[in-house]
Amino acid sequence: MTTPSSSRGLRGRTLRSFLLLGAQKVVSVAVTAAGGIALARLLTPEVFGLYAILVFVITLGVRFSELGLGAALIQRRDLDLTTGLRAAFTATFALALVLGVAIVAAAPLAARWPGVSGELTAPLRWLALLVVLSSLRMPAMVLLERRLAYLPLTIAETADTVTFNAVAIAAAVAGAGLWSFVLGALAARVANLAVLWIATRWQPTVRWDRAELAPVLKFGILFQASVMIAVAGDAVVPTFVTAWGGVAAVGYLNWAATIAFLPLQVVSIAGRVLFPALSSLQAEPARFAEATERALNRVTTILYPAAALLLAGADPVVRLVFGEAWAPAVPAVRCFCLSAIIGGTSTIFVHALYGLGRPDLVFRLNLASAALLWVLTVALVPWLGFAGFAVASASLACAGVSYTALSLRRLVPLRLLPAVRVPLTASAGSAAVLAALAGFWIHDLPSLAVGAAVSAGAYVAFAGVIGGAAWRVEFLADWRTVLQG
């Protein structure tokens, strides 16, 4: 039976892990934002579009090679990790090698796609190394995440982000064009992998045993099928949008998503901590629901204002920070911000469903979403231009959050509205303040900085008033829990 002290211990470890990853993400977001500004001023939308196509192909290879085995080993606490990890590594590494070779062989086909201009064969062949390198990360990440040991992971990801931006910017200054991204991505993955292997000192062992894989394959295959279907839905951008609007349209969309989805870093952090933490509570519905509600409240307290303020100030932010060349992407940025708010909420529910061992429900959602994304994009892009994809994405986010919330409520006694009431209302108020300032006062970088600071202060004030004393006490309790660890 779980005692109160063990409950507090899990909560404390979860909160400390969240704060540790949060600190790392603050650094990563700052580096990514600064690097994004520099690269946006050094490279053209066409280069961003070509790289987006390359990233899609590589992501397809990486996701397909994973088979969901790492996630399955984290979720199943009743398995022998030592033997299961060896078999999972063997399967993942072998498949990654096969897919890497396949990408190298098929690379010339990418350059022949309608709307693509520029040589993609050589860059794609070099990036195929990322598929193999990604498979080498899996064992270390499983070992660390099962223990909620996130310090080595934060160091590895910080090294990844800093290395990518440093190498890419240096190469862009030297005139490397598309190769700036390629060199940055390869250097970053090597740095990431080196930190993880030094931290865990795991010895790679090739061992094939079907009996060891069988217990995790059911969860893993459904988990990975959901991921692959989501990737198939996103394929509409490098395929249909490229053919219709060219690589510049893809560049605008990829760049807009990168900017608008920065607030989703907090969801990424929460998901990595919540999945192993909630998996340990899957046999206790009441505690599971309480932990999910608390996580939802804490995540949306950061996610909602960040995305809402970017939505309200998208026009001055894009024009004053990144330059007029990116102004056509403003409508897409706004739609993606809305997707971040709604979709980020849905993602928390997805991690909860995975924690309950229900990847089948997520699979159904992703299957329907991918099909509808294609239908809506094909219908809207010829009418609205490349921003039609962003509109389709926001529309599907609304449907997704409804499905995941209802599915989760059938399994555990989850209360959604009380968890998001304060951050949602306060974010709407602060966004209104920034929108008003942008309309009559913000005209340069200093006024933009002051306007953003005033709006952020308004959010804190609104949250304090709406949440009342009980809400403030909850946050103080969380900090005490963290410090008692």
Legacy VTK file of the C-alpha trace (Angstrom):
# vtk DataFile Version 3.0
C-alpha trace
ASCII
DATASET POLYDATA
POINTS 485 float
0.000 0.000 0.000
1.252 3.494 -0.835
1.912 5.589 2.260
1.561 9.394 2.487
5.313 9.704 2.773
5.861 7.725 -0.433
3.240 9.890 -2.136
5.064 13.027 -1.068
8.338 11.435 -2.164
7.047 10.768 -5.682
5.532 14.242 -5.872
8.787 15.795 -4.705
10.908 13.853 -7.195
8.467 14.698 -9.978
8.475 18.402 -9.151
12.253 18.527 -8.819
12.627 16.754 -12.155
10.190 19.199 -13.730
12.073 22.203 -12.357
15.415 20.780 -13.457
14.149 20.186 -16.979
12.460 23.575 -16.869
15.727 25.320 -16.089
17.338 23.504 -19.000
14.504 24.502 -21.314
14.843 28.151 -20.304
18.442 27.984 -21.476
17.476 26.069 -24.616
14.657 28.433 -25.519
16.925 31.445 -25.038
19.644 29.879 -27.204
17.114 28.686 -29.799
15.435 32.098 -29.975
18.754 33.915 -30.356
19.947 31.378 -32.908
16.642 31.567 -34.754
16.896 35.346 -35.044
20.451 35.081 -36.370
19.637 32.310 -38.846
16.468 34.085 -40.009
18.570 37.113 -40.901
21.376 35.074 -42.491
19.341 32.532 -44.478
16.321 32.734 -46.775
12.846 31.184 -46.378
13.783 28.844 -49.242
16.702 27.413 -47.229
14.413 26.931 -44.233
11.966 25.157 -46.527
14.588 22.802 -47.935
15.761 21.924 -44.451
12.182 21.271 -43.349
11.881 18.692 -46.130
15.127 17.036 -45.043
14.033 17.001 -41.406
10.768 15.335 -42.334
12.550 12.482 -44.123
15.003 11.962 -41.258
12.266 12.186 -38.629
10.360 9.500 -40.506
13.399 7.226 -40.356
14.115 7.923 -36.680
10.518 7.424 -35.568
10.105 4.214 -37.568
13.291 2.726 -36.127
12.290 3.316 -32.498
9.380 0.816 -32.484
8.203 2.405 -29.227
10.445 0.017 -27.283
12.027 2.707 -25.134
8.619 4.038 -24.071
7.410 0.502 -23.371
10.382 -0.212 -21.095
9.615 2.956 -19.142
5.898 2.210 -18.830
6.187 -1.491 -17.848
7.596 -1.530 -14.302
7.207 -5.297 -13.908
9.875 -6.237 -16.474
13.522 -7.178 -16.100
15.145 -4.036 -17.475
18.591 -5.553 -18.018
17.567 -8.313 -20.413
14.756 -6.310 -22.027
17.041 -3.363 -22.756
19.608 -5.506 -24.565
16.994 -7.024 -26.833
15.313 -3.663 -27.466
18.644 -2.038 -28.335
19.496 -4.820 -30.781
16.173 -4.500 -32.596
16.290 -0.692 -32.696
19.909 -0.481 -33.842
19.470 -3.089 -36.578
16.378 -1.361 -37.948
18.104 2.039 -37.797
20.992 0.720 -39.897
18.601 -0.627 -42.512
16.617 2.613 -42.662
19.765 4.744 -42.792
21.003 2.806 -45.816
17.558 3.068 -47.426
17.558 6.860 -47.035
21.024 7.088 -48.583
19.883 5.011 -51.549
16.620 6.919 -52.050
18.075 10.408 -51.507
18.015 11.455 -55.210
14.212 11.079 -55.239
13.774 13.982 -52.799
15.243 16.478 -55.255
12.714 15.456 -57.919
9.612 16.342 -55.937
7.454 19.080 -57.545
8.236 22.505 -56.126
11.679 21.554 -54.829
14.586 23.611 -56.077
18.152 22.994 -55.029
20.365 19.993 -54.480
19.151 17.799 -51.623
20.869 14.487 -52.341
24.191 15.026 -50.556
22.724 16.836 -47.489
20.097 14.106 -47.057
22.690 11.344 -47.270
24.769 12.955 -44.532
21.725 13.526 -42.337
20.884 9.810 -42.622
23.564 9.340 -39.966
21.104 10.856 -37.485
18.892 7.777 -37.760
21.697 5.518 -36.552
22.929 7.961 -33.903
19.414 8.310 -32.487
19.167 4.551 -31.924
22.335 4.700 -29.817
20.652 7.154 -27.408
17.734 4.906 -26.497
19.329 2.707 -23.770
20.771 5.652 -21.845
17.507 7.575 -21.985
15.510 4.573 -20.714
17.884 4.015 -17.792
17.784 7.661 -16.760
14.067 8.313 -17.233
12.984 5.223 -15.291
14.898 6.632 -12.310
13.654 10.197 -12.929
17.366 11.089 -13.147
17.146 14.124 -15.380
20.377 15.989 -14.653
22.425 14.083 -17.299
19.527 14.454 -19.734
19.387 18.215 -19.223
23.141 18.509 -19.748
22.910 16.419 -22.923
20.051 18.466 -24.354
21.729 21.758 -23.489
24.874 20.572 -25.264
22.700 19.582 -28.239
21.006 22.984 -28.486
24.123 25.078 -27.976
26.177 22.992 -30.415
23.527 23.108 -33.141
23.096 26.863 -33.013
26.801 27.635 -32.674
27.804 25.434 -35.597
24.845 26.437 -37.797
25.360 30.175 -37.262
29.113 29.903 -37.874
28.495 27.964 -41.080
25.789 30.415 -42.211
28.145 33.355 -41.679
30.680 31.494 -43.826
28.060 31.186 -46.579
27.287 27.478 -46.225
23.550 27.918 -46.893
21.632 24.652 -46.417
24.768 22.922 -45.158
24.647 25.207 -42.104
21.695 23.213 -40.792
23.235 19.870 -41.769
26.528 20.511 -39.999
24.750 21.883 -36.934
22.418 18.879 -36.664
25.203 16.294 -36.947
27.474 18.059 -34.454
24.602 18.486 -32.012
23.624 14.807 -32.051
27.223 13.700 -31.454
27.497 16.063 -28.471
24.182 14.803 -27.063
25.159 11.161 -27.442
28.576 11.664 -25.843
27.067 13.167 -22.674
24.465 10.392 -22.307
26.941 7.558 -22.725
29.406 9.111 -20.284
26.599 9.550 -17.726
25.265 5.984 -17.862
28.361 4.023 -18.912
26.000 1.489 -20.456
27.822 -1.200 -22.411
26.120 -1.880 -25.765
25.340 -5.574 -26.097
23.826 -7.088 -29.215
21.411 -9.829 -28.182
18.334 -10.994 -30.044
15.683 -12.764 -27.991
12.073 -12.743 -29.140
10.873 -13.805 -25.697
12.419 -10.714 -24.118
10.839 -8.420 -26.706
7.352 -9.909 -26.618
6.176 -8.258 -23.350
6.942 -4.755 -24.607
6.046 -5.088 -28.272
2.282 -4.750 -27.776
2.583 -1.384 -26.054
5.558 -0.328 -28.162
3.971 -1.044 -31.535
0.778 0.843 -30.671
2.810 3.696 -29.203
4.991 3.918 -32.294
2.052 3.488 -34.654
0.516 6.602 -33.106
3.758 8.504 -33.628
4.097 7.334 -37.222
0.521 8.283 -38.049
1.159 11.766 -36.656
4.245 11.989 -38.887
2.144 10.833 -41.845
-0.279 13.673 -41.128
2.557 16.200 -41.048
3.741 14.829 -44.399
1.158 17.047 -46.059
3.553 20.006 -45.666
6.676 18.661 -47.432
4.514 16.961 -50.074
1.315 18.851 -50.922
2.298 22.328 -49.679
5.677 22.080 -51.396
4.080 21.036 -54.676
1.440 23.790 -54.426
3.404 26.747 -53.028
7.087 25.821 -53.372
9.820 25.532 -50.764
9.394 29.163 -49.629
5.870 28.350 -48.398
7.252 25.373 -46.479
9.983 27.619 -45.093
7.438 30.116 -43.770
5.371 27.343 -42.186
8.354 25.603 -40.609
9.676 28.881 -39.245
6.258 29.963 -37.933
5.786 26.627 -36.176
9.257 26.867 -34.627
8.464 30.292 -33.160
4.870 29.631 -32.102
5.607 26.238 -30.567
8.405 27.482 -28.298
5.925 27.611 -25.361
5.270 23.899 -25.938
8.699 23.210 -24.474
7.013 23.234 -21.068
4.660 20.483 -22.282
7.623 18.483 -23.528
9.222 18.779 -20.104
6.031 17.786 -18.331
5.467 14.824 -20.626
8.894 13.365 -20.004
8.409 13.596 -16.244
4.722 12.692 -16.171
4.928 9.532 -18.253
7.167 7.587 -15.841
5.598 9.254 -12.772
1.990 8.581 -13.771
2.866 5.057 -14.879
3.698 4.306 -11.249
0.157 5.407 -10.238
-1.797 3.562 -12.911
-3.363 1.182 -10.359
-4.724 4.076 -8.233
-7.331 6.036 -10.241
-7.990 8.742 -7.636
-4.309 9.568 -7.111
-3.700 9.327 -10.846
-6.466 11.883 -11.528
-5.205 14.216 -8.803
-1.644 14.085 -10.137
-2.860 14.752 -13.696
-4.965 17.731 -12.585
-2.061 19.220 -10.639
0.301 18.744 -13.597
-2.224 20.283 -15.990
-2.593 23.330 -13.778
1.144 23.851 -13.379
1.888 23.362 -17.070
-0.877 25.651 -18.314
0.215 28.332 -15.841
3.271 28.745 -18.063
1.994 27.530 -21.437
-1.162 29.633 -21.698
0.318 33.098 -21.046
3.405 32.455 -23.192
1.350 31.310 -26.191
-1.409 33.887 -25.678
1.021 36.815 -25.471
2.842 35.639 -28.606
-0.511 35.334 -30.383
-1.507 38.870 -29.376
1.869 40.384 -30.263
2.717 38.273 -33.313
2.832 41.162 -35.781
5.253 43.455 -33.895
7.350 40.496 -32.704
7.859 39.155 -36.228
8.445 42.507 -37.893
10.649 44.115 -35.232
12.649 41.076 -34.079
12.991 38.866 -37.148
12.564 41.356 -39.972
10.014 42.275 -42.630
11.031 39.287 -44.771
9.059 37.041 -42.397
5.919 39.205 -42.191
3.922 36.883 -44.525
4.158 34.228 -41.811
2.286 36.297 -39.161
-1.152 34.653 -39.767
0.446 31.208 -39.518
2.217 32.182 -36.287
-1.107 33.226 -34.757
-2.847 30.013 -35.770
0.016 27.914 -34.454
-0.132 29.797 -31.134
-3.762 28.772 -30.847
-2.729 25.206 -31.672
-0.105 25.383 -28.925
-2.667 26.421 -26.313
-5.244 23.787 -27.222
-2.930 21.064 -28.448
-0.605 21.458 -25.477
-3.521 20.728 -23.172
-4.392 17.667 -25.220
-0.789 16.448 -25.085
-0.895 16.316 -21.282
-3.941 14.062 -21.584
-2.113 11.907 -24.129
0.751 11.338 -21.682
-1.820 10.404 -19.040
-3.398 7.866 -21.406
0.018 6.379 -22.083
0.641 6.236 -18.343
-2.569 4.207 -17.988
-1.331 1.811 -20.654
-3.916 2.877 -23.250
-1.944 3.610 -26.433
-4.898 2.251 -28.409
-6.932 5.380 -27.626
-4.095 7.636 -28.750
-3.696 5.564 -31.896
-7.340 6.163 -32.856
-6.967 9.900 -32.257
-3.828 10.191 -34.363
-5.328 8.112 -37.158
-8.385 10.362 -37.412
-6.306 13.533 -37.007
-3.856 12.592 -39.756
-6.656 11.850 -42.222
-8.526 15.063 -41.387
-5.342 17.128 -41.539
-4.777 16.025 -45.109
-8.390 16.712 -46.063
-8.457 20.179 -44.487
-5.035 21.172 -45.808
-5.860 20.140 -49.374
-9.099 22.139 -49.101
-7.709 25.251 -47.351
-4.240 25.815 -48.847
-5.506 26.603 -52.373
-7.940 29.069 -50.761
-5.851 30.648 -47.965
-2.315 29.955 -49.151
0.231 28.202 -46.947
-1.536 29.579 -43.827
-4.349 27.136 -44.634
-2.254 24.391 -43.043
-2.001 26.399 -39.822
-5.779 26.913 -39.807
-6.275 23.178 -40.286
-3.869 22.449 -37.435
-5.740 24.743 -35.037
-9.089 23.238 -36.012
-7.884 19.702 -35.331
-6.405 20.735 -31.969
-9.909 21.640 -30.810
-11.214 18.209 -31.757
-8.212 16.478 -30.217
-8.541 18.036 -26.778
-12.206 17.068 -26.629
-11.458 13.440 -27.510
-8.561 13.022 -25.077
-10.376 14.706 -22.199
-13.482 12.554 -22.629
-11.412 9.372 -23.011
-9.458 10.125 -19.853
-12.566 10.973 -17.828
-14.002 7.550 -18.616
-10.957 5.960 -16.992
-10.214 8.216 -14.009
-12.189 10.920 -12.113
-10.501 13.868 -13.829
-11.731 17.457 -13.325
-10.621 19.615 -16.244
-12.136 23.095 -15.810
-11.006 23.729 -12.202
-7.443 22.863 -13.258
-7.245 25.403 -16.103
-9.643 28.138 -14.895
-7.039 30.490 -13.431
-4.321 30.321 -16.147
-6.863 30.452 -18.977
-8.712 33.513 -17.665
-5.557 35.365 -16.633
-3.900 34.639 -19.999
-6.875 36.052 -21.900
-6.667 39.248 -19.838
-2.915 39.703 -20.326
-3.211 39.037 -24.077
-5.875 41.742 -24.307
-3.487 44.166 -22.617
-0.693 43.394 -25.116
-3.055 43.584 -28.101
-4.186 47.041 -26.969
-0.592 48.238 -26.537
0.376 46.835 -29.952
-2.486 48.743 -31.528
-1.557 52.246 -30.404
1.869 52.326 -28.762
4.368 49.563 -29.680
6.489 50.707 -32.638
10.088 49.646 -31.914
12.067 47.084 -29.907
12.182 49.062 -26.627
8.423 49.650 -26.654
7.881 45.974 -27.516
9.997 44.897 -24.534
8.138 47.255 -22.184
4.764 46.151 -23.557
5.636 42.485 -23.074
6.806 43.138 -19.508
3.629 45.075 -18.656
1.467 42.300 -20.113
3.378 39.605 -18.209
2.896 41.609 -15.011
-0.804 41.851 -15.805
-0.951 38.060 -16.058
0.582 37.633 -12.600
-1.846 40.183 -11.161
-4.876 38.620 -12.843
-3.850 35.116 -11.715
-3.398 36.275 -8.126
-6.815 37.920 -8.041
-8.717 35.147 -9.835
-6.992 32.263 -8.046
-7.207 33.825 -4.600
-5.399 32.670 -1.503
-6.003 28.967 -2.150
-4.184 29.073 -5.465
-1.185 30.878 -3.945
-1.040 28.372 -1.080
-0.929 25.494 -3.585
2.153 26.934 -5.268
3.896 27.546 -1.948
3.147 23.930 -0.998
4.800 22.747 -4.194
7.934 24.740 -3.450
8.092 23.327 0.089
7.747 19.819 -1.335
10.644 20.468 -3.712
12.880 21.926 -1.011
12.158 19.118 1.456
13.755 16.676 -0.980
LINES 1 486
485 0 1 2 3 4 5 6 7 8 9 10 11 12 13 14 15 16 17 18 19 20 21 22 23 24 25 26 27 28 29 30 31 32 33 34 35 36 37 38 39 40 41 42 43 44 45 46 47 48 49 50 51 52 53 54 55 56 57 58 59 60 61 62 63 64 65 66 67 68 69 70 71 72 73 74 75 76 77 78 79 80 81 82 83 84 85 86 87 88 89 90 91 92 93 94 95 96 97 98 99 100 101 102 103 104 105 106 107 108 109 110 111 112 113 114 115 116 117 118 119 120 121 122 123 124 125 126 127 128 129 130 131 132 133 134 135 136 137 138 139 140 141 142 143 144 145 146 147 148 149 150 151 152 153 154 155 156 157 158 159 160 161 162 163 164 165 166 167 168 169 170 171 172 173 174 175 176 177 178 179 180 181 182 183 184 185 186 187 188 189 190 191 192 193 194 195 196 197 198 199 200 201 202 203 204 205 206 207 208 209 210 211 212 213 214 215 216 217 218 219 220 221 222 223 224 225 226 227 228 229 230 231 232 233 234 235 236 237 238 239 240 241 242 243 244 245 246 247 248 249 250 251 252 253 254 255 256 257 258 259 260 261 262 263 264 265 266 267 268 269 270 271 272 273 274 275 276 277 278 279 280 281 282 283 284 285 286 287 288 289 290 291 292 293 294 295 296 297 298 299 300 301 302 303 304 305 306 307 308 309 310 311 312 313 314 315 316 317 318 319 320 321 322 323 324 325 326 327 328 329 330 331 332 333 334 335 336 337 338 339 340 341 342 343 344 345 346 347 348 349 350 351 352 353 354 355 356 357 358 359 360 361 362 363 364 365 366 367 368 369 370 371 372 373 374 375 376 377 378 379 380 381 382 383 384 385 386 387 388 389 390 391 392 393 394 395 396 397 398 399 400 401 402 403 404 405 406 407 408 409 410 411 412 413 414 415 416 417 418 419 420 421 422 423 424 425 426 427 428 429 430 431 432 433 434 435 436 437 438 439 440 441 442 443 444 445 446 447 448 449 450 451 452 453 454 455 456 457 458 459 460 461 462 463 464 465 466 467 468 469 470 471 472 473 474 475 476 477 478 479 480 481 482 483 484
